[in-house]
Amino acid sequence: MFLIAGLGNPEEDYSNTRHNMGFDTINKLALQYNIKLDKKKYKGLCGKGIIENEKVILLKPQTFMNLSGESIKEAMNFYKVQSENLIVVYDDIDIEPGIIKIRKKGGPGGHNGMKSVISEIKSENFPRIRIGIGKPERKGQLIEYVIGSVSEADRKILDSATTKGKDAIIEILKNGVDIAMNKFN
């Protein structure tokens, strides 16, 4: 069984923001495999299903980004999922918009949601898919850039990246992380 978690912020105000790339990716995966994300459990919205012959739990933590690890830890503990079978999808300002990067394991970088996940589950040994959102023109604009509304032109670029993210998850489930990395990185 795999736990696939997308990081984001729960309120409607954040639905069209760069910080919700994880949620957007999970939504596309759920739609393609007809998995309903309608259960409120583990401080998140979740649904169970089958993707490429693997049992999966899809999770969108509803704790706000900086506490995402609380939700993921609860779900991992309940389903007894090992960290190697956790896949986390999130936005990354250090990657150009429209590009995704898969990593087998590693630290959080500067991402507060990932800091929370690693702190809560006490492991860096899980695959993650980083959806590139790029950086604002000026450093002082970072918060507004990440949680502000996205223009229509930028939305198209980010939509293509979340589709790649969804496809990368499917590839990991079918053929493993190494093959997915070779295909998408």
N, C-alpha and C positions, 0 to 999 in steps of 0.2 A: 504494500500500500504506500502511496505517495501523498504527502501533504504539499499542495501547491498554493503559496500565499502571494498575493499581490499587495504591495504597500500603497497607502493613500490616506486621504482624510475623509471622514464619513459624511459630512454635511453636504447638502445640495450646492452650497456656495463654492465648494471645491471641485465640483464635477468637471468643469472645463478648465482645469489647471494642469501645469506641467508636473506637479507633485503627485498626480493621480495616474501616472502611467501604469503602475502595478495593477490598480483596479481596472483600468481600461483593458489591459491584457487578459485578466481573469474573466472579465465580461465577455470578451470575444471567444475565449476557450469554452466558457459555459454555453454560449449560444450555439457554437458549432457542434457540441456534443450533447446538447439538450439537457444540461445539468442546471437545475433550479437553485439559485442562491437565495433561498427563502427561509433558512433556519437561522435563528438568532441564538448562537451558542458560542462559547469560548471567547466572549467579548468581541464577537465578529458576526459577519454574515457568511454562511457556508452552505455547501451542497455536496452530495456524494454522487459518484458516477463511475463510469468505465471509459478510459481513453487508451486506445491501442492495447487492449487486453489487460490493462493495469487498473486496479481499483485506485481511485483518487478521491481526495477531499480537497475541494477548492475553498479558499478562505480569503475574505477581505476583512482584516481587523478594523473594528469600529472604535478604537481607542485613541485616535489621532496618531499621527506618524511617530512621534517621539516615544510612544508606549507600545508600539506594534508587537514587540517581543512577548508582552504579557499574553496576548491573544494566541500567538503561535505556540508558545510554551504549553498553554492549556490544551490546545488541540493535539499537540504532539504527545503529551502525557496521556490524554484520554485514549487515543488510538494506538499508543505505544509505537510511534513512528521514530525510527532512528534518524539522526541528523543527515545521513547520506541520502535519505529518501525525502528530504525537505527540499523544495525548490522555491526560491524567493525571487520575485520580480519587482523592480523598483526603478525610479528615475535616477539619472546620473548627469550632473552638470559638466563633468570632465569628458564627456563624449558628445560629439557633434549630433545635432538633431537628425533623426532618421536612422541613426546607426545603433546597432545593439552589440553588446559584448557578453559572452558567457564566460564565467569563471567556475572552476571546480570547487574552490574554497578560497578563503582569504579574509582579510580584515574588512572593517566597515568603510574605509576611506573616511570622508567627512560626513557621511550620511547618517543622520540621527536615528532614522528608523532602523537601519542596519546595526547601529551601535546597540540599540535596545534589543534586537533579536539575538545578537551574539552574547550580550550580557545575560539575558534571560535563559537561553538554552545552554550556555556555557560551552559553546563550540563554534568554530569557524569552518568546520568541515561539512559544508553543504553547498550544492550548486546554486548559483544565482545568475539571473539575467538582468543586465543593466540596460535600460532604455535611455539612449542619449537625448538630452534636452538642451545641451549647450549652455552658455553663460550669457548673462546680460552684458550690455556694453560697458556699464560702470559697476564696480563692485558693490557700491552702496545700494544698488537696486536688486540685490539677490532675492530678498524675501518677496518683494512684489513680483519679480520675474517668475519665481517658483510657484507662488500661490495666486498670482493674478490670472485674469482671463486670457485665453489664447486667441490670437487672430485666426481668421479663416484659413489664410495661407499657411500659417504655422501648424494649424490643426491637421491639415492634409499630410504634412511631413510626419507629424507625431503619430497619426493614424497608421501610416505605413510601417512605422517602427513597432507599434504595438501588435500589428499583424505579424511582423517578423518574430516578435517575442512569443506570440502564441504558437507559431510554427516551430520555433526553437524548443518550446516545452514539449511539443508532440515528438520532435526528433529525439529529445533526451529520453522520453518514455519508450520510444521504439528501439533506438540504437545506442543509447548511452551518451554520457556527457562528452567524451572525447570526440566521437563522431559529430555530435552537434557543434562542438567548438570548431572543428575543421570546416564544417559547412557554413557556419554563420559568422565566425570572427574574421 
